[in-house]
Each structure stands twice: as C-alpha cells, then as structure tokens.
Amino acid sequence: MKKLFALALSATVIACALLFSACGSLGNTTDNADGIENGHLIVYAFTADAGVADITDDSSMYDYMCALKEDGDLVFDGYSDEYGFYITSVMGITSKTVSLTENSYCGWDWMIYTTLTTYEGVIYSGDDAIEVGGLTLYSALYGASGLPCVEGQSYALVYQLNEMTW
C-alpha cells in the first residue's frame, strides 16, 4: 500500500512539475481542465500487485481499479457500453468537451498509459509515451476493461487534451 501511494504521489508531483514548466499555471484542476493549455496531468498511477488486489489470468485494469476503489485508494466514475468501460472522472477531475462538430471533437479526456506493450501475442499499447517515476509508459490501445492487469506492470490514468477529426 505504501509503494502504491508513493508511486501515485511521485507521478502527480512529476506531472505537476512538467505542467508548470510547460504552461505556467494549472488553474483549478479539481473539477475540470480550465487553465491547462498543453501537456497532460497524471492523476493516478500504480503497479499491479497481487498483494493489493486479486490478479487472475482474466483480470483487467478495470477489475484492479474496482479493488482500489473498494479499499478507498482510488475514486473514479464512468459507464459501460458495447465497447467496454469508459472513464469519465478520476479523483474528482471530470472529462470536459471543448468543442464538438459533425466531423471533429476536442476535449479533455481520461487516457490510459501502461508498461504493458505486448502480452500473449496481442499488442496493447501504441508509440505515444510518457515518463512516470523513471518508467516509460505507452498509450493504451484498449480501455480499462479490455486491458489485462498483469502482475508487475504499471498503469497510469492521464487527463489530457484529445482532438479528433473524421
């Protein structure tokens, strides 16, 4: 539990330092992204540990997050749909749409980064990477309910600007 807290705290301190150097002031990040202009905010990070939560071959990151939530270590909200669990809020910071048109979207959303790149022949992360506590974590290609929770692998919940056009 102490390792988990230390990792989360160090990730938050690193993220805040990066954000302050990149864009000045964070503004109020307790309920939205107002004031964040560039970069990202690492709000919660952990390394999967069977001593913290039961990890089986079928465990997902979402399962582990639920165990952390039950212990009071993580606060998050979201909803499930046909694609899996969609995270909308972590530690009181909620997703925020900036603009939405027929063919574009811009908003602050929850992204997952992980050290899990390939597992049992499946590629689980892309090339976009961040540094957390000396570890390189890569952007997950799967959501929390589709991403395996593997003992010793690290995961981060990152609040960042997401822009898409189609």
Summary of the structure (lengths in Angstrom):
residues: 166
radius of gyration: 15.5
end to end distance: 43.2
largest distance: 47.0
contacts: 501
relative contact order: 0.22
helix: 19%
strand: 43%
